[in-house]
Amino acid sequence: MVALNKVLIAGNLTDDPQLRATPGGGPVCEFTLALNRSYKSRKTGERVEEVAFVDVVTWGRTAEVSAEYLKKGRSALVEGRLTQSRWESPEGKKMSRLRVTADHVQFTSPARPPGDGDLPFEPREDADPGLER
């Protein structure tokens, strides 16, 4: 049986990343990416906007760098694998959560705009219309 567990996603952070430490002192960072998709409905012919929210976790040095450079609204490209956590709630209900464990995180928004560092970052008008910022 062949198995492949590889994920490659790009999106915008919905909030600032949360950095914490494991009981052993290792850094772990969690954040959520919003993945936007726009398409034309076959039934109505109208433009449909769709958003998926994906939880991401990073470990070690990648966690530290992610927490330092990523901020709400900035875009990132994440390469990793799907992991599933399972637990039982205090009421006895079986729970599970699927998220991406990142091996690599690439920051696709500049940390500061080119030129004057005091100006807010504004995407260029001629940027790829398929990528929402």
C-alpha positions in Angstrom: 0.0 0.0 0.0 1.3 3.4 -1.0 0.9 6.3 1.4 1.7 10.0 0.8 1.2 12.7 3.5 2.4 16.0 2.0 0.6 19.3 2.2 1.5 22.6 0.5 -0.8 25.6 1.3 -0.6 29.4 1.0 -2.8 31.8 2.8 -3.1 34.7 5.2 -2.8 34.5 8.9 -6.2 35.1 10.7 -4.5 36.2 14.0 -1.0 36.6 15.4 0.8 33.3 16.0 0.9 31.8 19.5 4.3 30.7 20.8 4.6 28.5 23.8 6.9 25.9 25.3 6.5 22.2 25.7 7.0 20.7 29.2 10.5 19.9 28.1 11.2 23.5 27.1 10.9 23.1 23.3 9.2 25.9 21.4 5.9 25.3 19.6 4.0 27.8 17.5 0.4 27.6 16.4 -1.4 29.8 13.8 -4.3 29.6 11.4 -4.2 30.3 7.7 -7.2 31.5 5.7 -7.2 30.0 2.2 -9.3 31.9 -0.2 -10.9 30.5 -3.4 -13.0 32.3 -5.9 -14.9 30.6 -8.7 -17.9 31.0 -11.0 -21.0 29.1 -10.1 -22.2 26.7 -12.9 -25.8 27.1 -11.8 -26.1 30.9 -11.3 -23.1 32.2 -13.3 -22.2 34.4 -10.3 -18.8 34.7 -8.6 -18.6 32.6 -5.4 -16.1 33.3 -2.6 -15.0 30.4 -0.4 -12.7 30.4 2.6 -11.1 27.5 4.3 -9.4 27.9 7.7 -6.4 25.6 8.3 -4.7 25.2 11.7 -0.9 25.0 11.5 1.7 23.9 14.1 5.5 24.4 13.9 8.2 23.2 16.2 11.8 24.1 17.2 13.6 26.9 15.4 10.8 27.1 12.8 8.3 27.9 15.6 10.6 30.7 17.0 11.1 32.3 13.6 7.4 32.0 12.7 6.3 33.7 15.9 8.9 36.5 15.3 8.1 37.3 11.7 4.5 36.3 11.1 1.7 38.6 12.1 -2.1 38.8 11.5 -2.9 39.4 7.8 0.5 38.5 6.4 0.7 35.7 3.9 2.7 32.5 4.3 3.5 29.4 2.3 3.5 26.2 4.4 4.9 22.8 3.5 4.3 19.9 5.9 2.1 17.0 6.7 -1.4 16.3 8.1 -1.5 15.1 11.7 -4.5 14.1 13.7 -4.9 14.4 17.5 -7.5 12.3 19.3 -8.8 12.8 22.9 -11.8 12.3 25.1 -13.7 15.3 26.4 -14.5 15.6 30.1 -18.1 14.6 29.2 -16.7 11.3 27.7 -17.2 12.3 24.0 -14.5 11.2 21.6 -12.9 14.2 19.8 -10.4 14.6 17.0 -8.6 17.4 15.2 -6.8 17.5 11.9 -4.1 20.1 11.3 -0.9 20.7 9.3 2.4 20.1 11.0 4.8 22.4 9.1 8.3 21.3 8.1 9.0 24.6 6.3 7.3 28.1 6.5 8.1 30.7 3.9 7.1 34.3 4.6 5.5 35.7 1.4 4.6 39.2 2.7 7.5 41.5 3.4 8.2 42.2 7.1 8.5 45.9 6.2 7.6 47.7 3.0 10.4 48.6 0.6 11.6 52.1 1.4 10.1 53.9 4.3 9.6 51.4 7.2 7.0 53.7 8.8 4.4 53.3 6.0 1.9 50.5 6.2 2.3 47.7 3.6 -0.1 48.0 0.7 -0.2 45.4 -2.0 0.4 46.6 -5.5 -2.6 47.3 -7.8 -1.1 45.0 -10.5 -0.6 42.0 -8.1 -2.0 38.6 -9.1 -5.8 39.0 -8.8 -6.0 35.3 -7.8 -4.2 36.0 -4.6 -6.3 37.9 -2.0 -4.4 39.8 0.6 
